[in-house]
Amino acid sequence: MCAAAAGAVFYLLWWAGAIPWLRQEDAVRLAALLVMLFLFTVVGFLGYVAAVTKPPQHNKLTGMLSGEAREAARLLAAIALEVRRSGLPLRPPAAVVAGGETVVTVRGGGVGGRNQELALALALHLREMGGFSAASMGTDGVDGPTDAAGAMVTDRTIPNAVEKGLSPEEYL
């Protein structure tokens, strides 16, 4: 943009007579050159952005995920760690999708559902990895005896809980 603006200003200065020694065709050429420089810069920048922001690869892992939610979280964490470590089965950035019906064995007087348990357990397993986000959702809009339909976690979930004096392990 600066180059285009400089070209326009340069041409206006010539047109106003502030640069009397410059011939008209040279003023037009210089202004056009600066505008082209601007356009090439924009095109180059857009090409760079397109090259570094390609969409993530994705893979539907299964539609039959089952068993205890915390164990399913352990499996999903292992897959995420493998993707990050070796690029298998997908190269990062990647999205892994799984569906199914997990269960929760209630211990103590906790509240929450299988999706909340899976998400929290996954966040605990991946707490050292960084750069992740995950969601576990009930397609029927229900997750245990709560008004939530699931949970979403990121690499900041566990550190944020600890900073607030919470012990995430106690909530599983």
Backbone as ProteinMPNN parsed JSONL, in Angstrom:
{"seq_chain_A": "MCAAAAGAVFYLLWWAGAIPWLRQEDAVRLAALLVMLFLFTVVGFLGYVAAVTKPPQHNKLTGMLSGEAREAARLLAAIALEVRRSGLPLRPPAAVVAGGETVVTVRGGGVGGRNQELALALALHLREMGGFSAASMGTDGVDGPTDAAGAMVTDRTIPNAVEKGLSPEEYL", "coords_chain_A": {"N_chain_A": [[0.815, -1.175, 0.0], [1.956, 1.178, 0.749], [3.737, 1.608, -1.362], [1.987, 2.02, -3.521], [0.652, 4.298, -2.64], [2.826, 6.025, -2.494], [3.474, 6.148, -5.209], [1.173, 7.439, -6.217], [1.294, 9.89, -4.815], [3.747, 10.859, -5.74], [3.161, 11.17, -8.47], [1.15, 13.135, -8.295], [2.623, 15.259, -7.194], [4.359, 15.77, -9.324], [2.448, 16.505, -11.275], [1.43, 18.824, -10.087], [3.5, 20.48, -10.472], [5.672, 20.481, -8.785], [7.901, 18.995, -9.255], [9.587, 19.948, -11.588], [11.624, 19.216, -13.372], [11.22, 16.619, -14.189], [10.177, 14.517, -16.805], [6.946, 14.009, -18.37], [6.292, 11.357, -19.245], [8.166, 9.859, -17.786], [7.341, 10.355, -15.16], [4.834, 9.13, -15.172], [5.609, 6.482, -15.713], [7.178, 5.915, -13.411], [5.27, 6.186, -11.375], [3.519, 4.121, -12.156], [5.258, 1.943, -11.889], [5.664, 1.921, -9.108], [3.055, 1.341, -8.235], [2.753, -1.208, -9.386], [4.737, -2.558, -7.951], [3.563, -2.506, -5.436], [1.292, -4.133, -5.96], [2.522, -6.608, -6.63], [3.698, -7.147, -4.171], [1.432, -7.512, -2.562], [0.254, -9.764, -3.83], [2.321, -11.62, -3.443], [2.324, -11.748, -0.64], [-0.26, -12.791, -0.168], [0.039, -15.278, -1.401], [1.961, -16.403, 0.289], [0.476, -16.527, 2.696], [-1.517, -18.349, 1.931], [0.076, -20.597, 1.566], [1.044, -21.232, 4.108], [-1.189, -21.616, 5.663], [-2.758, -23.873, 5.128], [-5.657, -25.983, 5.149], [-6.42, -28.184, 7.923], [-5.601, -31.673, 7.859], [-7.959, -34.325, 7.961], [-9.612, -37.065, 9.6], [-11.928, -39.579, 9.948], [-11.915, -41.48, 12.607], [-13.348, -43.556, 13.927], [-16.705, -44.723, 14.285], [-17.577, -46.098, 16.33], [-16.67, -45.841, 18.956], [-16.284, -46.898, 22.26], [-16.811, -48.034, 25.668], [-15.338, -47.187, 28.891], [-15.341, -43.716, 29.461], [-13.012, -42.364, 30.325], [-11.038, -44.161, 29.539], [-11.38, -44.221, 26.791], [-10.556, -41.652, 26.329], [-7.856, -41.933, 26.898], [-7.029, -43.5, 24.715], [-7.618, -41.737, 22.541], [-5.878, -39.667, 23.215], [-3.411, -40.943, 22.89], [-3.418, -41.279, 20.13], [-3.427, -38.594, 19.291], [-0.946, -37.77, 20.305], [0.73, -39.392, 18.785], [0.222, -38.432, 16.203], [1.331, -35.889, 16.486], [4.013, -36.574, 17.092], [4.965, -38.332, 15.014], [3.581, -37.804, 12.692], [1.692, -39.581, 11.855], [-1.472, -41.162, 12.021], [-1.957, -38.98, 10.414], [-0.628, -35.899, 9.102], [0.309, -33.095, 11.063], [-1.138, -29.78, 10.744], [-3.936, -31.457, 12.183], [-7.158, -33.033, 12.269], [-8.917, -35.256, 14.15], [-11.642, -37.346, 14.109], [-14.052, -38.944, 16.044], [-16.722, -41.122, 16.879], [-19.387, -42.5, 18.865], [-20.489, -44.416, 21.732], [-19.713, -43.871, 24.868], [-19.27, -44.77, 28.344], [-19.753, -43.957, 31.844], [-18.538, -44.86, 34.944], [-19.849, -44.06, 37.902], [-18.194, -42.588, 40.552], [-18.18, -41.838, 43.873], [-19.751, -38.713, 44.698], [-19.991, -37.255, 42.348], [-20.903, -35.027, 39.636], [-21.855, -34.713, 36.224], [-21.253, -35.78, 32.869], [-20.603, -38.419, 30.479], [-19.325, -37.212, 28.28], [-18.18, -34.893, 29.359], [-16.434, -36.092, 31.162], [-14.77, -37.545, 29.404], [-13.6, -35.4, 27.951], [-12.243, -33.951, 29.997], [-10.476, -35.938, 30.97], [-8.996, -36.363, 28.63], [-7.774, -33.849, 28.336], [-6.128, -33.928, 30.583], [-4.403, -36.067, 29.903], [-3.121, -34.934, 27.714], [-1.83, -32.722, 28.678], [0.858, -31.912, 28.62], [1.411, -31.642, 25.981], [0.488, -29.361, 24.454], [-0.891, -26.878, 22.202], [-3.4, -27.954, 21.33], [-6.882, -28.69, 20.823], [-10.034, -29.919, 21.861], [-13.238, -31.468, 21.604], [-16.052, -32.956, 23.104], [-19.141, -34.206, 22.569], [-22.648, -34.598, 23.206], [-24.939, -35.796, 21.007], [-27.616, -35.753, 21.432], [-28.041, -33.628, 23.035], [-27.741, -33.927, 25.72], [-25.817, -34.543, 28.609], [-25.211, -36.478, 31.007], [-26.457, -35.671, 34.338], [-26.664, -32.85, 33.917], [-26.965, -29.488, 32.586], [-25.414, -29.249, 30.414], [-24.228, -30.138, 27.14], [-21.97, -31.517, 26.691], [-18.417, -31.049, 26.495], [-15.646, -28.806, 26.002], [-12.175, -28.651, 25.573], [-8.856, -27.273, 25.854], [-5.308, -26.778, 25.346], [-4.912, -25.07, 27.431], [-6.735, -25.622, 29.43], [-6.176, -27.326, 31.734], [-3.901, -25.959, 32.988], [-5.261, -23.503, 33.536], [-7.253, -24.351, 35.342], [-5.658, -25.256, 37.486], [-4.391, -22.857, 38.181], [-6.56, -21.612, 39.312], [-6.805, -22.893, 41.651], [-7.945, -25.408, 41.535], [-8.15, -28.983, 41.384], [-7.895, -30.915, 38.782], [-7.815, -33.74, 38.543], [-9.287, -34.651, 40.718], [-11.865, -34.276, 39.913], [-12.527, -36.288, 38.231]], "CA_chain_A": [[0.0, 0.0, 0.0], [2.863, 2.336, 0.788], [4.285, 1.835, -2.697], [0.934, 2.613, -4.344], [0.447, 5.665, -2.154], [3.999, 6.808, -2.909], [3.322, 6.393, -6.646], [0.135, 8.46, -6.411], [1.817, 11.174, -4.316], [4.796, 11.268, -6.665], [2.529, 11.66, -9.687], [0.471, 14.399, -7.968], [3.659, 16.291, -7.051], [4.797, 16.128, -10.68], [1.329, 17.18, -11.919], [1.31, 20.161, -9.487], [4.66, 21.27, -10.868], [6.684, 20.47, -7.732], [9.081, 18.314, -9.794], [9.544, 20.43, -12.974], [12.661, 18.632, -14.214], [10.826, 15.268, -14.593], [9.308, 14.468, -17.972], [5.642, 13.402, -18.087], [6.325, 9.904, -19.41], [8.928, 9.286, -16.676], [6.482, 10.435, -13.967], [3.814, 8.087, -15.317], [6.296, 5.194, -15.561], [7.568, 5.731, -12.007], [4.04, 5.943, -10.609], [3.05, 2.778, -12.512], [6.196, 1.0, -11.294], [5.387, 1.83, -7.678], [1.78, 0.635, -8.082], [3.017, -2.624, -9.669], [5.475, -3.071, -6.8], [2.559, -2.751, -4.406], [0.487, -5.292, -6.331], [3.345, -7.808, -6.487], [3.85, -7.385, -2.734], [0.165, -8.074, -2.08], [0.124, -11.116, -4.366], [3.299, -12.445, -2.74], [1.855, -11.957, 0.726], [-1.397, -13.712, -0.214], [0.596, -16.602, -1.688], [2.585, -16.876, 1.526], [-0.591, -16.878, 3.633], [-2.133, -19.585, 1.443], [1.013, -21.71, 1.725], [1.248, -21.611, 5.512], [-2.458, -21.823, 6.367], [-3.579, -24.886, 4.481], [-6.579, -26.563, 6.124], [-5.907, -29.405, 8.528], [-6.068, -32.964, 7.369], [-8.907, -34.883, 8.905], [-9.833, -38.481, 9.436], [-12.896, -40.168, 10.868], [-11.243, -42.63, 13.196], [-14.342, -44.603, 14.132], [-18.034, -44.339, 14.73], [-17.933, -47.136, 17.299], [-15.912, -45.658, 20.195], [-17.094, -47.377, 23.377], [-16.079, -48.31, 26.9], [-15.259, -46.095, 29.856], [-14.954, -42.444, 28.844], [-11.611, -42.038, 30.619], [-10.185, -45.045, 28.732], [-11.478, -43.711, 25.416], [-9.696, -40.465, 26.316], [-6.465, -42.409, 26.819], [-6.815, -43.905, 23.319], [-7.584, -40.534, 21.703], [-4.64, -38.956, 23.552], [-2.303, -41.664, 22.247], [-3.473, -40.958, 18.702], [-2.989, -37.197, 19.146], [0.507, -37.717, 20.534], [1.38, -40.02, 17.628], [0.131, -37.47, 15.102], [2.315, -34.831, 16.743], [5.38, -37.112, 17.091], [5.429, -38.964, 13.78], [2.789, -37.441, 11.527], [0.861, -40.727, 11.472], [-1.884, -41.432, 10.649], [-2.11, -37.723, 9.689], [0.376, -34.871, 9.395], [-0.265, -31.891, 11.67], [-2.27, -29.783, 11.664], [-4.85, -32.549, 11.871], [-8.386, -33.185, 13.047], [-9.332, -36.651, 14.239], [-13.048, -37.384, 14.509], [-14.518, -40.254, 16.489], [-18.071, -41.13, 17.418], [-19.727, -43.729, 19.568], [-21.177, -44.294, 23.017], [-18.913, -44.242, 26.027], [-20.015, -44.821, 29.61], [-19.03, -43.498, 33.021], [-18.841, -45.493, 36.215], [-19.866, -42.966, 38.874], [-17.44, -42.822, 41.788], [-18.44, -40.714, 44.769], [-20.959, -37.939, 44.446], [-19.733, -36.32, 41.254], [-21.892, -34.766, 38.594], [-21.229, -34.587, 34.913], [-21.578, -36.903, 32.014], [-19.502, -39.115, 29.805], [-18.581, -36.294, 27.421], [-17.364, -34.051, 30.219], [-15.359, -36.931, 31.682], [-13.826, -37.811, 28.315], [-12.859, -34.175, 27.637], [-11.308, -33.644, 31.088], [-9.424, -36.958, 30.959], [-8.151, -36.085, 27.465], [-6.947, -32.68, 28.672], [-5.087, -34.375, 31.521], [-3.419, -36.872, 29.159], [-2.398, -34.11, 26.741], [-1.429, -31.452, 29.309], [2.238, -31.544, 28.26], [1.567, -31.537, 24.532], [0.309, -28.0, 23.969], [-1.37, -26.68, 20.844], [-4.5, -28.829, 20.949], [-8.227, -28.433, 21.321], [-10.872, -31.103, 21.678], [-14.618, -31.35, 22.057], [-16.815, -34.19, 23.222], [-20.518, -33.697, 22.592], [-23.784, -35.5, 23.105], [-25.766, -35.341, 19.888], [-28.993, -35.579, 21.899], [-28.095, -32.427, 23.857], [-27.718, -34.3, 27.139], [-24.582, -35.166, 29.086], [-25.384, -36.72, 32.436], [-27.504, -34.88, 34.998], [-26.313, -31.437, 33.844], [-27.578, -28.807, 31.446], [-24.412, -29.204, 29.347], [-24.324, -31.198, 26.135], [-20.613, -31.984, 26.476], [-17.36, -30.158, 26.977], [-14.543, -28.48, 25.11], [-10.932, -28.401, 26.305], [-7.686, -26.869, 25.067], [-4.064, -26.938, 26.09], [-4.951, -24.149, 28.576], [-7.753, -26.042, 30.397], [-5.579, -27.805, 32.988], [-3.215, -24.855, 33.663], [-6.237, -22.545, 34.057], [-7.873, -24.942, 36.533], [-4.662, -25.248, 38.564], [-4.232, -21.461, 38.6], [-7.722, -21.242, 40.126], [-6.813, -23.718, 42.858], [-8.695, -26.646, 41.333], [-7.383, -30.186, 41.064], [-8.705, -31.602, 37.77], [-7.886, -35.179, 38.804], [-10.345, -34.91, 41.703], [-13.168, -34.181, 39.285], [-12.789, -37.487, 37.428]], "C_chain_A": [[0.864, 1.245, 0.0], [3.407, 2.65, -0.597], [3.243, 2.483, -3.603], [0.685, 4.054, -3.936], [1.609, 6.554, -2.584], [3.927, 7.13, -4.397], [2.308, 7.482, -6.923], [0.628, 9.835, -5.97], [2.867, 11.721, -5.276], [4.188, 11.862, -7.93], [1.824, 12.999, -9.435], [1.472, 15.545, -7.804], [4.153, 16.74, -8.428], [3.713, 16.96, -11.376], [1.165, 18.621, -11.4], [2.507, 21.043, -9.813], [5.761, 21.31, -9.828], [7.972, 19.777, -8.195], [9.173, 18.705, -11.274], [10.556, 19.765, -13.894], [12.3, 17.248, -14.732], [9.876, 15.334, -15.782], [8.021, 13.712, -17.636], [5.689, 11.882, -18.186], [7.12, 9.21, -18.306], [8.111, 9.294, -15.378], [5.424, 9.339, -14.002], [4.444, 6.716, -15.121], [6.652, 4.917, -14.11], [6.343, 5.448, -11.144], [3.514, 4.535, -10.889], [3.947, 1.713, -11.9], [5.921, 0.823, -9.807], [4.066, 1.111, -7.407], [1.979, -0.854, -8.348], [3.788, -3.272, -8.53], [4.517, -3.397, -5.663], [1.75, -4.006, -4.723], [1.274, -6.589, -6.202], [3.557, -8.157, -5.018], [2.591, -8.027, -2.171], [0.004, -9.515, -2.555], [1.106, -12.06, -3.664], [2.86, -12.752, -1.32], [0.692, -12.947, 0.747], [-0.941, -15.134, -0.532], [1.244, -17.217, -0.464], [1.524, -17.333, 2.516], [-1.248, -18.186, 3.21], [-1.221, -20.789, 1.68], [1.128, -22.166, 3.178], [-0.052, -21.871, 6.256], [-3.346, -22.832, 5.652], [-4.467, -25.553, 5.536], [-6.024, -27.857, 6.701], [-6.414, -30.641, 7.807], [-7.058, -33.488, 8.392], [-9.161, -36.344, 8.577], [-10.901, -38.908, 10.437], [-12.279, -41.467, 11.348], [-12.201, -43.804, 13.325], [-15.682, -43.971, 14.465], [-18.502, -45.263, 15.833], [-17.124, -47.023, 18.597], [-16.794, -46.061, 21.37], [-16.194, -47.633, 24.582], [-16.119, -47.107, 27.821], [-14.726, -44.835, 29.178], [-13.491, -42.115, 29.104], [-10.634, -42.92, 29.845], [-10.226, -44.645, 27.258], [-10.605, -42.474, 25.271], [-8.227, -40.86, 26.213], [-6.113, -42.817, 25.393], [-6.7, -42.681, 22.413], [-6.323, -39.71, 21.968], [-3.441, -39.617, 22.882], [-2.263, -41.358, 20.754], [-2.979, -39.533, 18.465], [-1.483, -37.074, 19.331], [1.272, -38.326, 19.363], [1.353, -39.103, 16.409], [1.203, -36.408, 15.272], [3.745, -35.355, 16.596], [5.835, -37.575, 15.712], [4.675, -38.531, 12.527], [1.922, -38.57, 11.021], [-0.306, -40.85, 12.441], [-2.079, -40.167, 9.807], [-0.975, -36.79, 10.043], [-0.307, -33.672, 10.048], [-0.237, -30.729, 10.683], [-3.307, -30.812, 11.228], [-6.072, -32.489, 12.774], [-8.781, -34.652, 12.992], [-10.75, -36.655, 14.796], [-13.41, -38.812, 14.894], [-15.926, -40.108, 17.039], [-18.318, -42.433, 18.131], [-20.464, -43.431, 20.853], [-20.256, -44.792, 24.114], [-19.8, -44.244, 27.265], [-19.134, -44.28, 30.723], [-19.484, -44.334, 34.205], [-18.717, -44.41, 37.273], [-19.139, -43.41, 40.141], [-17.7, -41.618, 42.692], [-19.71, -39.988, 44.372], [-20.81, -36.954, 43.309], [-20.923, -36.14, 40.34], [-21.145, -34.563, 37.289], [-21.557, -35.824, 34.119], [-20.354, -37.462, 31.332], [-18.691, -38.194, 28.911], [-17.682, -35.366, 28.227], [-16.188, -34.838, 30.787], [-14.313, -37.21, 30.596], [-12.975, -36.57, 28.031], [-11.834, -33.848, 28.725], [-10.165, -34.656, 31.131], [-8.469, -36.733, 29.789], [-7.234, -34.896, 27.742], [-5.834, -33.058, 29.632], [-4.004, -35.178, 30.798], [-2.553, -36.015, 28.246], [-1.814, -32.838, 27.356], [-0.024, -31.001, 28.944], [2.394, -31.274, 26.764], [1.467, -30.103, 24.041], [-0.226, -27.972, 22.552], [-2.484, -27.613, 20.424], [-5.82, -28.245, 21.441], [-9.061, -29.661, 21.014], [-12.268, -30.8, 22.192], [-15.23, -32.733, 22.107], [-18.26, -33.771, 23.451], [-21.53, -34.812, 22.522], [-24.71, -35.001, 22.016], [-27.227, -35.177, 20.287], [-29.139, -34.354, 22.797], [-28.038, -32.7, 25.339], [-26.363, -34.923, 27.462], [-24.681, -35.33, 30.593], [-26.465, -35.827, 33.019], [-27.199, -33.382, 35.012], [-27.041, -30.801, 32.673], [-26.597, -28.672, 30.279], [-24.636, -30.363, 28.382], [-22.943, -31.749, 25.815], [-19.619, -31.0, 27.031], [-16.336, -29.937, 25.89], [-13.334, -28.154, 25.972], [-9.848, -27.966, 25.328], [-6.448, -27.139, 25.908], [-3.996, -26.004, 27.303], [-5.924, -24.596, 29.667], [-7.133, -26.44, 31.74], [-4.793, -26.694, 33.68], [-4.181, -23.821, 34.251], [-6.903, -23.069, 35.321], [-6.919, -24.896, 37.72], [-4.441, -23.837, 39.089], [-5.379, -21.0, 39.488], [-7.841, -22.09, 41.386], [-7.598, -24.998, 42.743], [-7.753, -27.789, 41.021], [-8.2, -31.008, 40.071], [-8.843, -33.096, 38.018], [-9.012, -35.524, 39.782], [-11.729, -34.878, 41.079], [-13.469, -35.374, 38.386], [-13.346, -38.613, 38.306]], "O_chain_A": [[0.552, 2.238, -0.658], [3.526, 3.817, -0.971], [3.566, 3.392, -4.368], [0.524, 4.929, -4.787], [1.405, 7.699, -2.989], [4.27, 8.236, -4.814], [2.54, 8.353, -7.762], [0.41, 10.828, -6.663], [2.87, 12.912, -5.587], [4.623, 12.909, -8.41], [1.894, 13.899, -10.272], [1.205, 16.67, -8.225], [4.342, 17.932, -8.671], [4.009, 17.987, -11.987], [0.81, 19.523, -12.159], [2.523, 22.224, -9.466], [6.702, 22.092, -9.963], [9.023, 19.96, -7.581], [8.869, 17.882, -12.138], [10.35, 19.755, -15.107], [12.982, 16.731, -15.617], [8.907, 16.092, -15.782], [8.004, 12.878, -16.731], [5.18, 11.19, -17.305], [6.787, 8.088, -17.924], [8.182, 8.349, -14.592], [5.15, 8.697, -12.989], [3.873, 5.871, -14.433], [6.449, 3.804, -13.625], [6.377, 4.57, -10.282], [3.108, 3.831, -9.965], [3.453, 0.684, -11.438], [5.942, -0.299, -9.301], [3.969, 0.35, -6.445], [1.436, -1.684, -7.619], [3.519, -4.421, -8.179], [4.642, -4.432, -5.008], [1.547, -4.85, -3.85], [0.737, -7.581, -5.708], [3.593, -9.334, -4.659], [2.67, -8.978, -1.393], [-0.344, -10.392, -1.765], [0.742, -13.188, -3.329], [3.004, -13.88, -0.848], [0.661, -13.846, 1.587], [-1.485, -16.093, 0.015], [1.096, -18.412, -0.207], [1.649, -18.403, 3.112], [-1.509, -19.045, 4.054], [-1.706, -21.884, 1.964], [1.291, -23.356, 3.445], [-0.008, -22.317, 7.402], [-4.562, -22.652, 5.585], [-4.066, -25.673, 6.694], [-5.245, -28.549, 6.045], [-7.5, -30.65, 7.228], [-6.993, -33.125, 9.567], [-8.959, -36.8, 7.451], [-10.788, -38.631, 11.631], [-12.142, -42.427, 10.59], [-11.899, -44.913, 12.884], [-15.754, -42.814, 14.877], [-19.666, -45.233, 16.231], [-16.916, -48.032, 19.272], [-17.936, -45.612, 21.466], [-14.976, -47.469, 24.514], [-16.833, -46.136, 27.572], [-13.767, -44.896, 28.409], [-12.797, -41.638, 28.206], [-9.527, -42.486, 29.527], [-9.213, -44.725, 26.562], [-9.987, -42.261, 24.228], [-7.448, -40.203, 25.523], [-5.02, -42.515, 24.913], [-5.778, -42.599, 21.602], [-5.763, -39.12, 21.043], [-2.557, -38.933, 22.366], [-1.186, -41.196, 20.181], [-2.2, -39.291, 17.543], [-0.822, -36.349, 18.588], [2.339, -37.836, 18.992], [2.335, -39.007, 15.672], [1.903, -36.064, 14.319], [4.599, -34.666, 16.04], [6.944, -37.26, 15.281], [5.088, -38.858, 11.414], [1.46, -38.532, 9.881], [-0.099, -40.643, 13.637], [-2.339, -40.266, 8.608], [-0.417, -36.863, 11.138], [-1.393, -33.277, 9.626], [0.65, -30.706, 9.831], [-3.525, -31.01, 10.033], [-6.023, -31.967, 13.887], [-8.956, -35.218, 11.913], [-11.023, -36.041, 15.828], [-13.114, -39.761, 14.168], [-16.272, -39.07, 17.604], [-17.532, -43.372, 18.008], [-20.996, -42.337, 21.043], [-20.047, -45.996, 24.265], [-20.938, -43.775, 27.231], [-17.919, -44.159, 30.565], [-20.683, -44.493, 34.437], [-17.626, -43.897, 37.522], [-19.431, -44.458, 40.716], [-17.452, -40.483, 42.285], [-20.623, -40.571, 43.787], [-21.456, -35.907, 43.317], [-21.823, -36.977, 40.277], [-19.948, -34.276, 37.275], [-22.082, -36.801, 34.653], [-19.226, -37.034, 31.576], [-17.479, -38.373, 28.79], [-16.553, -35.086, 27.825], [-15.076, -34.318, 30.884], [-13.112, -37.119, 30.848], [-11.758, -36.679, 27.886], [-10.691, -33.508, 28.42], [-9.009, -34.274, 31.311], [-7.258, -36.896, 29.942], [-6.047, -34.938, 27.417], [-4.715, -32.561, 29.509], [-2.816, -34.985, 31.056], [-1.383, -36.328, 28.025], [-1.35, -31.962, 26.626], [0.252, -29.801, 28.96], [3.412, -30.73, 26.336], [2.317, -29.675, 23.26], [-0.041, -28.921, 21.789], [-2.522, -28.032, 19.267], [-5.856, -27.419, 22.353], [-8.823, -30.358, 20.028], [-12.454, -29.984, 23.094], [-14.958, -33.577, 21.254], [-18.565, -33.067, 24.413], [-21.312, -35.835, 21.872], [-25.215, -33.881, 22.103], [-27.997, -34.537, 19.571], [-30.237, -34.066, 23.274], [-28.263, -31.795, 26.142], [-25.833, -35.724, 26.692], [-24.29, -34.448, 31.358], [-27.295, -35.288, 32.287], [-27.449, -32.713, 36.015], [-27.66, -31.494, 31.866], [-26.918, -28.046, 29.269], [-25.157, -31.416, 28.75], [-22.759, -32.383, 24.776], [-19.932, -30.214, 27.925], [-16.173, -30.753, 24.983], [-13.454, -27.463, 26.984], [-9.915, -28.253, 24.133], [-6.528, -27.656, 27.023], [-3.092, -26.145, 28.127], [-5.938, -23.997, 30.742], [-7.543, -25.924, 32.78], [-4.994, -26.489, 34.877], [-3.946, -23.315, 35.348], [-7.1, -22.314, 36.274], [-7.318, -24.54, 38.829], [-4.317, -23.634, 40.297], [-5.207, -20.108, 40.319], [-8.841, -22.022, 42.1], [-7.896, -25.626, 43.76], [-6.679, -27.582, 40.456], [-9.111, -31.729, 40.479], [-9.894, -33.668, 37.729], [-9.62, -36.589, 39.671], [-12.677, -35.404, 41.662], [-14.565, -35.461, 37.831], [-13.628, -39.703, 37.807]]}, "name": "protein", "num_of_chains": 1, "seq": "MCAAAAGAVFYLLWWAGAIPWLRQEDAVRLAALLVMLFLFTVVGFLGYVAAVTKPPQHNKLTGMLSGEAREAARLLAAIALEVRRSGLPLRPPAAVVAGGETVVTVRGGGVGGRNQELALALALHLREMGGFSAASMGTDGVDGPTDAAGAMVTDRTIPNAVEKGLSPEEYL"}
